Amino acid sequence: MAQALADAAVNSAQAHRVAPPGERRTAELIRELAAGPAAGRARLKAPEDEIEQLVTAHPDGALIPSPAGSGAGLTGDGD
């Protein structure tokens, strides 16, 4: 009996969906805000990948340490 009542409640809730005002626009804003940091990370990763390729290709690349948190600053040539 309890399972039948629970099933009926779920079915009823799914059948009577009410969209509150602004729901669609709120969802769009959340989607846009969520995409922002991901795009920012991609923009930051591109130069990091380029620096890594340059250091790897350089004859002295093995001499340049990469301790955690050091970032690209250690590879700068002072310009």
C-alpha positions, 0 to 999 in steps of 0.5 A: 500500500505504501509503495502504491501511494508513493508511486501515485505521488511521484506520478502526480508530481511529474504530471503536474509540473508548474514552471515558476515565472522566470524559470527559463531565464534563470536557467539561461543565466546559470548556464551562461555563468557556468560557461564563463569559468570554463572558457576562462580556464581554456584561455589560460591553458593555451599559453601554458601549453605553448610555454610547455612546448617551448620549454620541452623543445629547448635544448636546455629544457630539462634544466628548467625545474617545474616545482608545483605552484611555480607556474610559467614565471620561472621560464621568463627570459626577463623581457 
